[in-house]
Amino acid sequence: MDPATIVILAALTIGLIYGSVGLLSGFCMMSGLRGWWADGDGRLARTYALAMGVAIAASQLLAAAGLVDLGKSIYLQPSFSAPVMFLGGLLFGYGMVLSNGCGSRALVLLGRGNLRSFVVVIVLGIFAEMTLKGLIAPVRIAMVQASQATVAASSVPALLAGTGLGAVPARMVAASALSAVLIIFAFAHAPFRKSFGQIAAGLIVGLLVAGGWYATGYLGADDFNPVPVTSLTFIAPIADALQYVMLSTGSTLNFGIVTVFGVFAGSLITAIVTGRFQLEGYRSPQHMLRSASGAALMGAGGVMAFGCSVGQGLTGLSTLSLSSFIAIAGIMLGTGAGLRGSLRVRPLVTA
């Protein structure tokens, strides 16, 4: 079997598992933060923290063993625009609250029969494509060119290596410290320790991120037909998947597109098997407008930030990229603004 086919099969497997786990556990950054900050229930937030810690530890072990070159990913480029990435994170985070979930969550809910998520996925994909290559792209490119900078060290391990540590020790020190903090934070919460399903979800999602790196960076390694080194992310892949559905002739499947299809299929199969499938729609035109507006912000912001709450929050962070920390700070701040304070998204009043 050629490496490209192996990558496609791995993407399908990872997507199916993520879709199933996402449906059964409710895995979602926005839901976790809402439960923690607004309702006082921190279990979902700790599930996300556990996934972060596991993703960092497993991905950095792969890199330290020489199995995957994370430096080939988009997250560890020497030049990036911190202001644009932070602004993109802000837009994405606020849009996530407006739409009541991120792109990956929309795919999971769509598989369960949530037709609101169909609108979110379509609008997100359109605005992502507009920001990547369409009407919004010139503005994004001009902003990046005006503010990008080249850094001597693009990751936390690279910063530590500059102090005299070797490359591998620096990588392991950084990964161990950050993953330990996240895992301790997760298990310090007594209700989380009793939530075995949430613990399993955090472990599985974290390992899926590492599995994506292994599939594209090792199993897919081919000097004659290289594939991009990447893992779970959903903004550009949703846009690519929509384009593939419409213009598949002459196009080729890739890891991201197949992951998107896999997440939807995994959620759909799980919903049918467990009796959770149920068609749902909008309560009012205002509800639809808010949801679509949030999807537009997520599509544009996610492209500017080089990823979403999964693409940067898990996959980007697993590389320990400095730019990922900037994007995540924007996403967290944007989400916080949508959940609390004067800019918070208020419940819709229904007649």
Sequence and secondary structure as in RCSB ss.txt:
>XXXX:A:sequence
MDPATIVILAALTIGLIYGSVGLLSGFCMMSGLRGWWADGDGRLARTYALAMGVAIAASQLLAAAGLVDLGKSIY
LQPSFSAPVMFLGGLLFGYGMVLSNGCGSRALVLLGRGNLRSFVVVIVLGIFAEMTLKGLIAPVRIAMVQASQAT
VAASSVPALLAGTGLGAVPARMVAASALSAVLIIFAFAHAPFRKSFGQIAAGLIVGLLVAGGWYATGYLGADDFN
PVPVTSLTFIAPIADALQYVMLSTGSTLNFGIVTVFGVFAGSLITAIVTGRFQLEGYRSPQHMLRSASGAALMGA
GGVMAFGCSVGQGLTGLSTLSLSSFIAIAGIMLGTGAGLRGSLRVRPLVTA
>XXXX:A:secstr
  HHHHHHHHHHHHHHHHHHHHHHH   HHHHHHHHHTSS  HHHHHHHHHHHHHHHHHHHHHHTTS  GGGSGG
G SEE HHHHHHHHHHHHHHHHHTTS HHHHHHHHHTTBHHHHHHHHHHHHHHHHHHTSTTHHHHHHHHHHH EE
 S  BHHHHHHTTT  HHHHHHHHHHHHHHHHHHHHHTSHHHHT HHHHHHHHHHHHHHHHHHHIIIIIT  SSS
      S  HHHHHHHHHHHHS TT    HHHHHHHHHHHHHHHHHHHHT    B  SSHHHHHHHHHHHHHHHH
HHHHTTS TTIIIIIIHHTTBHHHHHHHHHHHHHHHHHHSSTT        
